[in-house]
Amino acid sequence: MGHLERMPYRELATPEAWKAALQGVARLLIDATERAEHRSQDDAQQREHDSGKKQHTLHNTVMALPDTGILFLGRTFSGHHHDSLLLQQALPPEFDGFADMNVRVDLGYLGMQSDSRGEPMAIPTRKPRKSHKHPNPPWSDEQKAANTALSRVRIFIEHAIGGMKRYHILVHTWRNRLEHFEDDVIGICAGLWNLVLSY
C-alpha cells in the first residue's frame, strides 16, 4: 500500500512537509475516533486510558477529504486525551495550520477557534441548555440551519471512519499487548480503506 501511495500520512515533522501534504487540498474534514481497549489491572494505566465514558479507549485524529479518503491519521493516544489536544499534538503551533483552507470539525474542537493561531474552522453552534433562569434559551432558525448544513458536509468523515472500521480488529475490544501494534493496525486499516476507494 505504501508503494501504491494509499497509506495516510502519520507524522509530518516540518511545516514544509505539512504544506506538501496539503497541496491542492481546499476542504478538509477533521474528527477523532476511539476504539475500546481491554481494562488494565494496573491502577496508573487505568487512569491513563479511562475515557470518562465507563470505558477504556484508544484515540486517533483523522483528517479526511470530501471523497472520504483518509489523508492523515494521527498517532494513537490513550483515552483521556481530548480531541483538540490530539490535533495540537499532530499539528504543532509553529505550523501554519489550515491557512486558505475550508476546515470542518465538530464541537470537540470548540476551543481551537480561540487558540493563538486563530485557525479558520467551521464549528457547529452549541445548543443552549435549559435552566430555571432560562427555560427557553435562544436557538435561532439560522443557527439550526447552519448546523444542518455543516452536518451534511461532515458526514463524509464519518463515512471515512466507518470505512476504516469495517475491519473488525478496530471494532472489537483491543487485547493485543505487542508494543506499538495498536498504532500499526489502525494505520494499515486506513490504508486498506484508501485502497478500496481507488477501485
BAVOZA-431306 format. One record per residue: residue in one letter; residue number from 1; x, y, z of N, C-alpha, C, O in turn. Coordinates in steps of 0.2 Angstrom, whole numbers, always signed. Layout:
// BAVOZA-431306
(r "a" NUM (X Y Z) (X Y Z) (X Y Z) (X Y Z))
...
***
This chain:
// BAVOZA-431306
(r "m" 1 (+4 -6 +0) (+0 +0 +0) (+4 +6 +0) (+2 +11 -3))
(r "g" 2 (+10 +6 +3) (+15 +11 +3) (+17 +13 -4) (+18 +18 -6))
(r "h" 3 (+19 +7 -8) (+21 +8 -15) (+15 +11 -19) (+17 +15 -24))
(r "l" 4 (+9 +9 -18) (+3 +12 -21) (+1 +19 -19) (-3 +22 -22))
(r "e" 5 (+5 +21 -14) (+3 +28 -11) (-4 +28 -8) (-7 +33 -9))
(r "r" 6 (-6 +23 -5) (-13 +23 -2) (-12 +24 +6) (-18 +25 +9))
(r "m" 7 (-7 +24 +9) (-6 +25 +16) (-7 +32 +18) (-4 +36 +14))
(r "p" 8 (-11 +34 +23) (-11 +41 +25) (-5 +43 +28) (-1 +39 +31))
(r "y" 9 (-4 +49 +29) (+2 +52 +32) (+1 +51 +40) (-5 +51 +42))
(r "r" 10 (+6 +49 +43) (+6 +48 +50) (+9 +53 +54) (+7 +55 +60))
(r "e" 11 (+15 +56 +52) (+18 +61 +56) (+21 +66 +50) (+24 +64 +45))
(r "l" 12 (+20 +72 +52) (+23 +77 +47) (+28 +82 +52) (+25 +86 +55))
(r "a" 13 (+34 +81 +51) (+39 +84 +56) (+40 +91 +55) (+42 +94 +60))
(r "t" 14 (+39 +93 +49) (+41 +100 +47) (+35 +104 +44) (+31 +101 +41))
(r "p" 15 (+35 +111 +45) (+30 +114 +41) (+30 +113 +34) (+25 +113 +30))
(r "e" 16 (+36 +112 +31) (+37 +111 +24) (+33 +104 +22) (+30 +104 +17))
(r "a" 17 (+34 +99 +26) (+31 +93 +25) (+23 +93 +25) (+19 +90 +21))
(r "w" 18 (+21 +97 +30) (+14 +99 +31) (+11 +102 +25) (+5 +100 +22))
(r "k" 19 (+14 +107 +22) (+12 +111 +16) (+12 +106 +10) (+7 +107 +6))
(r "a" 20 (+17 +102 +10) (+17 +97 +4) (+11 +92 +4) (+8 +91 -1))
(r "a" 21 (+9 +90 +10) (+4 +85 +11) (-3 +88 +9) (-7 +85 +7))
(r "l" 22 (-4 +95 +11) (-10 +98 +9) (-10 +102 +3) (-15 +105 +1))
(r "q" 23 (-5 +101 -1) (-5 +104 -8) (-11 +102 -12) (-12 +96 -13))
(r "g" 24 (-15 +107 -14) (-21 +106 -18) (-27 +104 -15) (-32 +103 -18))
(r "v" 25 (-27 +104 -8) (-32 +102 -4) (-36 +109 -2) (-33 +113 +1))
(r "a" 26 (-42 +109 -4) (-46 +115 -2) (-51 +114 +4) (-52 +119 +7))
(r "r" 27 (-53 +108 +5) (-58 +107 +10) (-55 +101 +14) (-54 +95 +11))
(r "l" 28 (-55 +101 +20) (-53 +96 +25) (-58 +95 +30) (-60 +99 +33))
(r "l" 29 (-59 +88 +32) (-63 +86 +37) (-59 +83 +43) (-55 +79 +41))
(r "i" 30 (-60 +85 +49) (-56 +83 +55) (-61 +80 +60) (-66 +83 +62))
(r "d" 31 (-59 +74 +63) (-63 +71 +68) (-58 +67 +72) (-53 +65 +70))
(r "a" 32 (-60 +65 +78) (-56 +60 +82) (-60 +53 +82) (-66 +53 +83))
(r "t" 33 (-57 +48 +82) (-60 +41 +83) (-57 +37 +89) (-51 +38 +90))
(r "e" 34 (-61 +33 +92) (-59 +30 +98) (-61 +22 +97) (-66 +21 +93))
(r "r" 35 (-57 +18 +100) (-59 +11 +100) (-58 +8 +107) (-54 +11 +111))
(r "a" 36 (-62 +3 +109) (-62 +0 +115) (-55 -3 +116) (-53 -7 +112))
(r "e" 37 (-53 -3 +123) (-47 -6 +124) (-48 -11 +131) (-52 -9 +135))
(r "h" 38 (-44 -16 +131) (-45 -20 +137) (-43 -17 +143) (-38 -13 +143))
(r "r" 39 (-47 -17 +149) (-45 -14 +155) (-39 -17 +158) (-39 -23 +160))
(r "s" 40 (-34 -13 +159) (-28 -15 +163) (-29 -16 +170) (-34 -13 +173))
(r "q" 41 (-25 -20 +173) (-25 -22 +180) (-21 -16 +184) (-22 -16 +190))
(r "d" 42 (-17 -13 +181) (-13 -8 +184) (-17 -1 +185) (-20 +1 +180))
(r "d" 43 (-17 +2 +191) (-20 +7 +193) (-18 +14 +188) (-23 +17 +186))
(r "a" 44 (-12 +15 +188) (-10 +20 +184) (-12 +20 +177) (-14 +25 +174))
(r "q" 45 (-11 +14 +174) (-13 +13 +167) (-21 +14 +166) (-23 +16 +161))
(r "q" 46 (-25 +12 +171) (-32 +13 +171) (-34 +20 +170) (-38 +22 +166))
(r "r" 47 (-30 +24 +175) (-32 +31 +174) (-30 +34 +168) (-33 +39 +165))
(r "e" 48 (-24 +32 +165) (-22 +35 +159) (-27 +33 +153) (-27 +37 +148))
(r "h" 49 (-30 +27 +153) (-34 +25 +147) (-41 +26 +148) (-45 +24 +144))
(r "d" 50 (-43 +28 +154) (-50 +29 +155) (-53 +35 +151) (-51 +41 +152))
(r "s" 51 (-58 +34 +147) (-61 +40 +143) (-66 +44 +146) (-68 +49 +144))
(r "g" 52 (-68 +42 +152) (-73 +45 +156) (-80 +43 +154) (-85 +46 +156))
(r "k" 53 (-80 +38 +149) (-87 +35 +147) (-88 +28 +149) (-91 +24 +146))
(r "k" 54 (-85 +27 +155) (-85 +20 +158) (-82 +15 +153) (-85 +9 +153))
(r "q" 55 (-77 +17 +150) (-74 +13 +145) (-67 +15 +144) (-65 +21 +145))
(r "h" 56 (-62 +10 +143) (-55 +12 +142) (-54 +12 +134) (-56 +7 +131))
(r "t" 57 (-51 +17 +132) (-51 +18 +124) (-44 +20 +122) (-40 +22 +126))
(r "l" 58 (-43 +20 +115) (-38 +22 +112) (-40 +27 +107) (-45 +26 +104))
(r "h" 59 (-37 +33 +106) (-39 +39 +102) (-34 +40 +96) (-28 +39 +97))
(r "n" 60 (-37 +42 +90) (-33 +44 +85) (-37 +50 +81) (-43 +50 +81))
(r "t" 61 (-33 +55 +79) (-35 +60 +75) (-36 +58 +68) (-31 +55 +65))
(r "v" 62 (-41 +60 +64) (-42 +58 +57) (-43 +64 +53) (-48 +68 +55))
(r "m" 63 (-40 +65 +48) (-41 +70 +43) (-43 +67 +36) (-39 +63 +34))
(r "a" 64 (-49 +69 +34) (-51 +66 +28) (-53 +71 +23) (-54 +77 +24))
(r "l" 65 (-54 +69 +16) (-56 +73 +11) (-63 +72 +10) (-66 +67 +12))
(r "p" 66 (-66 +76 +6) (-74 +75 +4) (-75 +69 +1) (-81 +67 +1))
(r "d" 67 (-70 +66 -3) (-72 +59 -6) (-71 +54 -1) (-71 +48 -3))
(r "t" 68 (-70 +55 +6) (-70 +50 +11) (-63 +47 +11) (-62 +42 +15))
(r "g" 69 (-58 +49 +7) (-51 +46 +8) (-48 +49 +14) (-49 +55 +16))
(r "i" 70 (-44 +45 +17) (-40 +47 +24) (-34 +50 +22) (-29 +46 +19))
(r "l" 71 (-33 +57 +23) (-26 +60 +21) (-21 +59 +27) (-15 +58 +25))
(r "f" 72 (-23 +60 +33) (-19 +60 +39) (-22 +56 +44) (-28 +57 +46))
(r "l" 73 (-18 +52 +48) (-20 +48 +53) (-15 +49 +59) (-9 +47 +59))
(r "g" 74 (-17 +53 +64) (-13 +54 +70) (-11 +48 +74) (-14 +43 +73))
(r "r" 75 (-6 +49 +77) (-3 +43 +82) (-8 +41 +87) (-13 +45 +89))
(r "t" 76 (-8 +35 +90) (-13 +33 +95) (-11 +35 +102) (-5 +35 +104))
(r "f" 77 (-16 +38 +105) (-15 +41 +112) (-20 +37 +116) (-25 +34 +114))
(r "s" 78 (-19 +38 +123) (-24 +35 +127) (-31 +38 +128) (-31 +44 +125))
(r "g" 79 (-36 +35 +131) (-42 +38 +130) (-44 +44 +134) (-49 +47 +132))
(r "h" 80 (-40 +47 +138) (-42 +53 +142) (-40 +59 +138) (-41 +64 +141))
(r "h" 81 (-36 +58 +133) (-34 +64 +129) (-40 +67 +125) (-44 +63 +122))
(r "h" 82 (-41 +74 +125) (-47 +77 +122) (-45 +78 +114) (-39 +78 +112))
(r "d" 83 (-51 +78 +110) (-50 +79 +103) (-45 +85 +101) (-41 +84 +97))
(r "s" 84 (-46 +90 +104) (-42 +96 +102) (-35 +95 +104) (-31 +98 +101))
(r "l" 85 (-34 +92 +110) (-27 +91 +112) (-23 +86 +107) (-17 +87 +105))
(r "l" 86 (-27 +81 +104) (-24 +77 +99) (-22 +80 +93) (-17 +79 +90))
(r "l" 87 (-26 +85 +91) (-25 +89 +85) (-19 +93 +86) (-15 +94 +81))
(r "q" 88 (-18 +96 +92) (-12 +100 +93) (-6 +96 +94) (-1 +99 +92))
(r "q" 89 (-6 +90 +96) (-1 +85 +96) (+1 +84 +88) (+7 +83 +87))
(r "a" 90 (-4 +83 +84) (-2 +81 +77) (+0 +87 +73) (+4 +87 +68))
(r "l" 91 (-2 +93 +75) (-1 +100 +72) (+2 +105 +77) (-1 +108 +80))
(r "p" 92 (+9 +105 +77) (+12 +109 +82) (+11 +117 +80) (+9 +118 +75))
(r "p" 93 (+11 +121 +85) (+9 +128 +84) (+14 +132 +79) (+11 +137 +76))
(r "e" 94 (+20 +129 +78) (+24 +133 +73) (+22 +131 +66) (+24 +135 +61))
(r "f" 95 (+17 +127 +65) (+15 +125 +58) (+10 +131 +56) (+7 +134 +61))
(r "d" 96 (+9 +132 +50) (+4 +137 +48) (-3 +135 +48) (-8 +138 +48))
(r "g" 97 (-4 +128 +49) (-10 +126 +51) (-14 +125 +44) (-12 +122 +39))
(r "f" 98 (-20 +128 +44) (-25 +127 +39) (-26 +134 +35) (-32 +135 +33))
(r "a" 99 (-21 +137 +34) (-22 +144 +31) (-25 +143 +24) (-23 +138 +20))
(r "d" 100 (-30 +147 +22) (-33 +147 +15) (-36 +140 +14) (-36 +138 +8))
(r "m" 101 (-39 +137 +19) (-42 +131 +18) (-49 +130 +22) (-50 +134 +27))
(r "n" 102 (-54 +127 +19) (-60 +126 +22) (-60 +120 +27) (-60 +114 +24))
(r "v" 103 (-60 +121 +33) (-59 +115 +38) (-66 +115 +42) (-69 +119 +44))
(r "r" 104 (-68 +109 +42) (-75 +107 +46) (-73 +102 +51) (-70 +97 +50))
(r "v" 105 (-75 +104 +57) (-74 +100 +63) (-81 +100 +67) (-86 +103 +65))
(r "d" 106 (-81 +96 +73) (-87 +96 +77) (-85 +99 +84) (-80 +103 +84))
(r "l" 107 (-90 +99 +88) (-89 +103 +95) (-84 +100 +99) (-82 +104 +104))
(r "g" 108 (-80 +95 +97) (-75 +93 +101) (-69 +97 +100) (-64 +97 +104))
(r "y" 109 (-69 +102 +95) (-63 +106 +94) (-66 +113 +95) (-63 +118 +92))
(r "l" 110 (-70 +114 +100) (-73 +121 +101) (-68 +126 +103) (-68 +132 +101))
(r "g" 111 (-63 +124 +107) (-58 +129 +109) (-53 +131 +104) (-49 +135 +105))
(r "m" 112 (-52 +127 +99) (-47 +128 +94) (-48 +135 +90) (-43 +138 +88))
(r "q" 113 (-54 +138 +90) (-55 +144 +87) (-52 +150 +91) (-51 +155 +88))
(r "s" 114 (-51 +149 +97) (-49 +154 +101) (-41 +153 +103) (-39 +157 +107))
(r "d" 115 (-38 +149 +100) (-31 +147 +102) (-27 +153 +98) (-29 +157 +95))
(r "s" 116 (-20 +152 +100) (-16 +158 +97) (-15 +158 +90) (-13 +163 +87))
(r "r" 117 (-17 +153 +86) (-16 +153 +79) (-22 +155 +76) (-22 +157 +70))
(r "g" 118 (-28 +155 +79) (-34 +158 +76) (-36 +154 +70) (-37 +157 +65))
(r "e" 119 (-36 +147 +70) (-37 +143 +65) (-44 +145 +62) (-49 +145 +66))
(r "p" 120 (-45 +145 +55) (-52 +146 +52) (-55 +140 +51) (-55 +136 +46))
(r "m" 121 (-59 +138 +57) (-63 +132 +57) (-70 +133 +57) (-72 +137 +61))
(r "a" 122 (-74 +129 +54) (-81 +129 +54) (-83 +124 +59) (-83 +118 +59))
(r "i" 123 (-86 +127 +65) (-88 +123 +71) (-95 +124 +72) (-98 +130 +72))
(r "p" 124 (-99 +119 +73) (-106 +120 +75) (-108 +124 +81) (-103 +125 +85))
(r "t" 125 (-113 +127 +81) (-116 +131 +87) (-118 +127 +92) (-123 +122 +91))
(r "r" 126 (-116 +127 +98) (-118 +123 +104) (-126 +125 +105) (-127 +130 +106))
(r "k" 127 (-130 +120 +106) (-137 +121 +108) (-137 +123 +115) (-134 +120 +119))
(r "p" 128 (-140 +129 +116) (-140 +131 +123) (-144 +127 +128) (-149 +124 +126))
(r "r" 129 (-142 +126 +134) (-145 +122 +139) (-151 +126 +142) (-151 +132 +144))
(r "k" 130 (-156 +122 +144) (-162 +125 +148) (-160 +125 +155) (-156 +121 +158))
(r "s" 131 (-162 +130 +159) (-161 +130 +166) (-167 +134 +169) (-172 +136 +165))
(r "h" 132 (-167 +134 +175) (-173 +138 +179) (-173 +145 +177) (-179 +148 +176))
(r "k" 133 (-168 +148 +176) (-167 +155 +174) (-169 +156 +167) (-172 +161 +165))
(r "h" 134 (-167 +151 +163) (-168 +152 +155) (-172 +146 +153) (-168 +141 +150))
(r "p" 135 (-178 +145 +154) (-182 +139 +152) (-182 +138 +144) (-183 +133 +142))
(r "n" 136 (-182 +144 +141) (-182 +144 +134) (-176 +148 +131) (-177 +154 +128))
(r "p" 137 (-170 +145 +131) (-164 +149 +129) (-165 +150 +121) (-168 +146 +118))
(r "p" 138 (-162 +156 +119) (-162 +157 +112) (-159 +152 +107) (-153 +150 +109))
(r "w" 139 (-162 +150 +102) (-159 +145 +97) (-162 +146 +91) (-168 +143 +89))
(r "s" 140 (-159 +151 +87) (-162 +153 +81) (-163 +148 +75) (-159 +143 +75))
(r "d" 141 (-167 +150 +70) (-168 +145 +65) (-161 +146 +60) (-160 +141 +57))
(r "e" 142 (-158 +152 +60) (-152 +152 +57) (-146 +148 +59) (-143 +145 +56))
(r "q" 143 (-146 +147 +66) (-141 +143 +69) (-143 +136 +68) (-138 +132 +66))
(r "k" 144 (-149 +134 +68) (-151 +127 +66) (-149 +125 +59) (-147 +120 +58))
(r "a" 145 (-151 +130 +55) (-149 +129 +48) (-142 +128 +46) (-139 +124 +42))
(r "a" 146 (-138 +132 +50) (-130 +132 +49) (-128 +125 +51) (-123 +122 +48))
(r "n" 147 (-130 +123 +57) (-128 +117 +60) (-130 +111 +55) (-126 +106 +54))
(r "t" 148 (-136 +111 +52) (-138 +106 +47) (-134 +106 +41) (-132 +101 +39))
(r "a" 149 (-132 +112 +39) (-128 +112 +33) (-121 +109 +34) (-118 +106 +30))
(r "l" 150 (-118 +111 +40) (-112 +108 +42) (-112 +101 +43) (-107 +97 +41))
(r "s" 151 (-117 +98 +46) (-118 +91 +47) (-118 +87 +40) (-115 +82 +39))
(r "r" 152 (-121 +90 +35) (-121 +87 +28) (-114 +86 +25) (-113 +82 +21))
(r "v" 153 (-110 +91 +27) (-103 +90 +24) (-99 +86 +29) (-95 +82 +26))
(r "r" 154 (-100 +86 +35) (-96 +82 +40) (-97 +75 +40) (-93 +71 +42))
(r "i" 155 (-103 +73 +37) (-105 +66 +37) (-100 +62 +33) (-99 +56 +34))
(r "f" 156 (-96 +65 +28) (-91 +61 +24) (-85 +59 +28) (-82 +54 +27))
(r "i" 157 (-83 +62 +34) (-78 +60 +38) (-81 +54 +42) (-77 +50 +44))
(r "e" 158 (-87 +54 +44) (-90 +49 +47) (-90 +42 +43) (-89 +37 +45))
(r "h" 159 (-91 +43 +36) (-91 +38 +32) (-83 +35 +31) (-82 +29 +31))
(r "a" 160 (-79 +40 +31) (-72 +38 +31) (-70 +34 +37) (-66 +28 +36))
(r "i" 161 (-72 +36 +43) (-70 +32 +49) (-74 +25 +49) (-71 +20 +51))
(r "g" 162 (-80 +25 +47) (-84 +19 +46) (-81 +14 +41) (-81 +8 +42))
(r "g" 163 (-78 +17 +36) (-75 +13 +31) (-69 +10 +34) (-67 +4 +33))
(r "m" 164 (-65 +14 +38) (-59 +11 +41) (-61 +6 +46) (-57 +1 +47))
(r "k" 165 (-66 +6 +49) (-69 +2 +55) (-73 -4 +52) (-76 -8 +56))
(r "r" 166 (-73 -5 +45) (-76 -11 +43) (-72 -17 +44) (-74 -23 +44))
(r "y" 167 (-65 -16 +46) (-61 -21 +48) (-62 -22 +56) (-60 -18 +60))
(r "h" 168 (-64 -28 +57) (-66 -30 +64) (-61 -29 +69) (-63 -28 +75))
(r "i" 169 (-55 -29 +68) (-49 -28 +73) (-50 -21 +76) (-47 -20 +82))
(r "l" 170 (-53 -16 +73) (-54 -10 +76) (-60 -9 +80) (-62 -4 +83))
(r "v" 171 (-65 -14 +79) (-71 -14 +82) (-72 -17 +89) (-75 -15 +93))
(r "h" 172 (-68 -23 +89) (-68 -27 +95) (-63 -24 +100) (-59 -21 +98))
(r "t" 173 (-64 -26 +106) (-60 -23 +112) (-53 -25 +110) (-51 -31 +109))
(r "w" 174 (-48 -21 +110) (-41 -22 +109) (-38 -25 +115) (-38 -23 +120))
(r "r" 175 (-35 -31 +114) (-32 -35 +119) (-24 -37 +118) (-21 -39 +122))
(r "n" 176 (-22 -35 +112) (-15 -37 +110) (-10 -32 +114) (-12 -26 +115))
(r "r" 177 (-5 -35 +116) (+0 -32 +120) (+7 -31 +117) (+11 -28 +120))
(r "l" 178 (+7 -32 +110) (+13 -31 +107) (+14 -23 +106) (+10 -19 +105))
(r "e" 179 (+20 -21 +108) (+22 -14 +108) (+21 -10 +101) (+23 -13 +96))
(r "h" 180 (+17 -5 +101) (+16 -1 +95) (+11 -4 +90) (+9 -1 +85))
(r "f" 181 (+9 -10 +92) (+5 -14 +87) (-2 -11 +86) (-5 -11 +80))
(r "e" 182 (-5 -8 +91) (-11 -4 +91) (-11 +2 +86) (-16 +3 +83))
(r "d" 183 (-5 +5 +86) (-4 +10 +81) (-3 +8 +74) (-6 +11 +69))
(r "d" 184 (+0 +2 +73) (+2 +0 +66) (-5 -3 +63) (-6 -2 +57))
(r "v" 185 (-9 -6 +67) (-15 -9 +65) (-20 -4 +62) (-23 -5 +56))
(r "i" 186 (-21 +2 +65) (-26 +7 +63) (-23 +10 +57) (-27 +12 +52))
(r "g" 187 (-16 +11 +56) (-14 +14 +50) (-15 +9 +44) (-16 +12 +39))
(r "i" 188 (-14 +3 +45) (-15 -2 +40) (-22 -2 +37) (-24 -2 +32))
(r "c" 189 (-27 -2 +42) (-34 -2 +41) (-36 +5 +37) (-40 +4 +32))
(r "a" 190 (-33 +10 +39) (-34 +17 +35) (-31 +16 +28) (-35 +18 +23))
(r "g" 191 (-25 +13 +27) (-23 +12 +20) (-27 +7 +16) (-28 +8 +10))
(r "l" 192 (-30 +2 +19) (-34 -3 +16) (-40 +1 +13) (-43 +0 +8))
(r "w" 193 (-43 +5 +17) (-49 +9 +15) (-48 +14 +10) (-51 +14 +5))
(r "n" 194 (-42 +17 +10) (-40 +21 +4) (-39 +17 -2) (-40 +19 -8))
(r "l" 195 (-36 +11 -1) (-35 +6 -7) (-42 +5 -10) (-43 +4 -16))
(r "v" 196 (-47 +3 -6) (-54 +1 -8) (-57 +7 -12) (-60 +6 -17))
(r "l" 197 (-56 +13 -10) (-58 +19 -14) (-55 +20 -21) (-58 +23 -25))
(r "s" 198 (-49 +17 -22) (-46 +18 -28) (-48 +14 -33) (-47 +14 -39))
(r "y" 199 (-53 +9 -32) (-55 +4 -37) (-63 +6 -38) (-66 +2 -42))
***
